[in-house]
Every structure is written in structure tokens, then in C-alpha cells.
Amino acid sequence: MHDDSQQDAWSLETLAIRAGHERTFEQEHAEPIFPTSSFVYGSAAEAARKFGGHEAGNVYSRFTNPTVHTFERRLAALEGGERCVATSSGMSAILSTVLALLSSGDEIVASRSLFGSTVSLFDKYFGKFGITTRYVELSDLAAWEAAITPKTRLLFAETPSNPLSEVADIAALSALAKRHEAWLAIDNCFLTPALQQPIALGADLVIHSATKYLDGQGRAVGGAVVGKHDVLEEVFGVVRTCGPCMSPFNAWIFTKGLETLSLRMKAHCEQALTLARWLDAHPAVTKVFYSGLEDHPQHDLAKKQQEGFGAVLGFEVIFGQEAAWKVIDATRMLSITGNLGDVKTTITHPATTTHGRLSDEQRAAAGITPGLVRVAVGLESQRDIQHDLARGLDALLQG
Ligand SMILES: *Cc1c(COP(=O)(O)O)cnc(C)c1O
């Protein structure tokens, strides 16, 4: 007899495969897709009860959809959160969270090394409505504390950072947030719950771009917010009213993507560590940024707080931007793209792409040097990845 009442005792690998699916009367084995915009009722009275929220049930897919709900339950279980709300993208997950929790006059304190669009959202759009953001060094706890004012309602961080792999102490940030009655939101895109569980470390909210490792194969754009029931009810209200909901097709892709999450993340980490060590030993590389390397400034914290070090790393080549571009252009297999979180290895030049809109000073402050190359290590053979990078790196040494 099938029984998932034991779910509380399941480990992460099992939850990723089995949590959240409530079988329909068809007794399907795999998770079904419900591509329907609306739902029908047995009577006018039932419609009235469901519209009024007096009876649980689906009304309209901007509000709830069974396929989306399966994904939400599964991700909530993996993150150890009470509830998850899925969104159309990672950006709309952040947008919905801030719209739900903050008002004009409130302040955000955020790490300096954030995803570029998150910075635009905070500065250009929230700024228009009187929400101000102060940026601090991700790993400098004193700087976080100094930036907090009585108006601060939200602390927001990505850890580890992109592309330098800096790590923030989530438990310490959580203590700080609690002391100042602010929420702590962690963008957990780079590690996923397979490698890091911010809620267990004290974070109030976890934000995801499902577009990255949750899918893991570059097939769909989506996002999610995970946290406690009461806070998530507010986020749900925004998504329901403003409309950045996840499509059932995408929810199905993400649900199936989660089934291989643990395996993929383990493999991504092994691949990245091997590549980081190889790059570190290459004479054309001056520095490798990866928290899995013993000489990384937050290596011990990363080891304590994370199950693995993730698969995004940066490395600096000798001779600056021209050389960095040569290494990128010499690849024949790696995908030259700003995206990450894919079984296909991607390579990019942050200074002229993802961080291209920053001023020279901002870039320098963020540690994005002209010679920096970012690789999001995929699951192709290690030999082939190294071979593709060696072509350009070896050429640099020959002049
Ligand atoms: C990609 C990304 C986002 C935005 O997600 P989208 O799904 O592209 O909207 C947010 N945070 C991080 C860390 C990301 O890498």
C-alpha cells in the first residue's frame, strides 16, 4: 500500500524523487501535467465557496495549478520550508518577495556581489517607489551591521557569490537579522538545497531561479520562494494578484529536474573541484576563485555550511582581457554564454558581459578584473573540458 505519511523521515535524495506528488484517481506513476487555465465546479454553491476561499480547491491557474503545486511541495520539502510559491522566473520571485514584505520608506541591506538584474531591480525599480538598498561586502559581518538602520526590513544575500565564490555566514546573518527585526532572504541558486539549506541555518526566505540547477538542463525559466506559512501567504497574494505565476509545463520540467538534483550536484562539485585544481596548477592562470580550494579565504566556513562547493568558478589569466578573450574564443565545445546551472559547461567573460554595465570603479570593487574568466562546470567528461580550455591557455604561454 502506497504511503507517503513517512515523508518527514525521508532523506533529501528520496524527497527529491517522491515528495509532493498526490496521485489522481488514474493512479499514474509519474507526475502528470495539468495544462488548464481554469477549473469547473459541481454547482453554483461550490463555485461560491471556492471563490470565497471557504473551500480549498483550484479556481484559476494564476492562483493555483496542481502541477505547479507538486513542484512547490517538492521544493518546500527539500528546503525544509513550510511552504513554497513558484513564480515565472527567479527575478519575479525576488520581485514578489519584496512587493509582499516591504513598503515605501523601508530599506534593504544586500551583498555587493549580486546577480546583475537583482541590482537593477533594487536600484532602478524599487528605488522609484522609495525602497532604498545599501550594498555591503558579502563576507564582512561588521559592514552588514553598520549598514542596518531602524528602517531596514530585509537582508538579502547570494552565497557563494558569482563569480568569485565568496561565502557569507548564514547563521551569523540570521542572528543579525533577528536582532534588528528584519527578514533574511538567501538566493540559493548556486548550491540548491542539495548542498545548502539556508532555512536550517536561520534564514527566513530562500529564493530560487529554478532556471539554473533545479532544472539543470537549460530547458525552462522559473523561480520560487520558500519559507514560513504566514510570510509565504503574503508572497502568494502578490503572485495571485500581479500574475508572475509558473506555467504547468515549466513546473513539470522542474519537478522532474529535481529528481536528479542530488546526483547532478554531487557530480557538478566533483567536476568543478578537479577543474579548479587543474587550473590552479596551469602556468597561464594567476588565480583561481573557488571555495573548494584550501587557500580560499572562506574555505572553512564553506566546508561547515555547505555539503559541497558548487560548480561555478572564476580564474584569472596572465595578460588581462585580450588573453581572457583568446582563451574563451579558443574553445570549441564549451558554450560561450552568461547562463549557468546546466549539464553543458558554460564560459563567460564577466567584465564585458554579466558585469559589463558596472562602472570601472564598481567592477574593481567587486573584484571583476579584465583577466577574469568564469566557468560553470557541467557534466561532460573532465578530459574534454580540460582539453577545450588548454587550447587557449597553452597558446598564451607560446606568446
Ligand atoms: C539567474 C539568476 C537569477 C534570476 O533568475 P531568472 O530565472 O533568470 O529570472 C537570480 N539570482 C541568481 C543568483 C541567478 O543566477
The ligand as a MOL file (V3000), in Angstrom:
LIG
                    3D

  0  0  0     0  0            999 V3000
M  V30 BEGIN CTAB
M  V30 COUNTS 15 15 0 0 0
M  V30 BEGIN ATOM
M  V30 1 C 19.7200 33.6640 -12.8940 0
M  V30 2 C 19.7130 34.1770 -11.5220 0
M  V30 3 C 18.6460 34.9320 -11.0350 0
M  V30 4 C 17.4730 35.3340 -11.8950 0
M  V30 5 O 16.7310 34.2400 -12.3070 0
M  V30 6 P 15.8940 34.1960 -13.6720 0
M  V30 7 O 15.2660 32.8440 -13.6180 0
M  V30 8 O 16.8570 34.4010 -14.7910 0
M  V30 9 O 14.9020 35.3020 -13.5940 0
M  V30 10 C 18.6890 35.3390 -9.7190 0
M  V30 11 N 19.7290 35.0450 -8.9180 0
M  V30 12 C 20.7820 34.3310 -9.3580 0
M  V30 13 C 21.8960 34.0250 -8.4370 0
M  V30 14 C 20.8160 33.8760 -10.6700 0
M  V30 15 O 21.8820 33.1990 -11.1070 0
M  V30 END ATOM
M  V30 BEGIN BOND
M  V30 1 1 1 2
M  V30 2 1 2 3
M  V30 3 2 2 14
M  V30 4 1 3 4
M  V30 5 2 3 10
M  V30 6 1 4 5
M  V30 7 1 5 6
M  V30 8 2 6 7
M  V30 9 1 6 8
M  V30 10 1 6 9
M  V30 11 1 10 11
M  V30 12 2 11 12
M  V30 13 1 12 13
M  V30 14 1 12 14
M  V30 15 1 14 15
M  V30 END BOND
M  V30 END CTAB
M  END
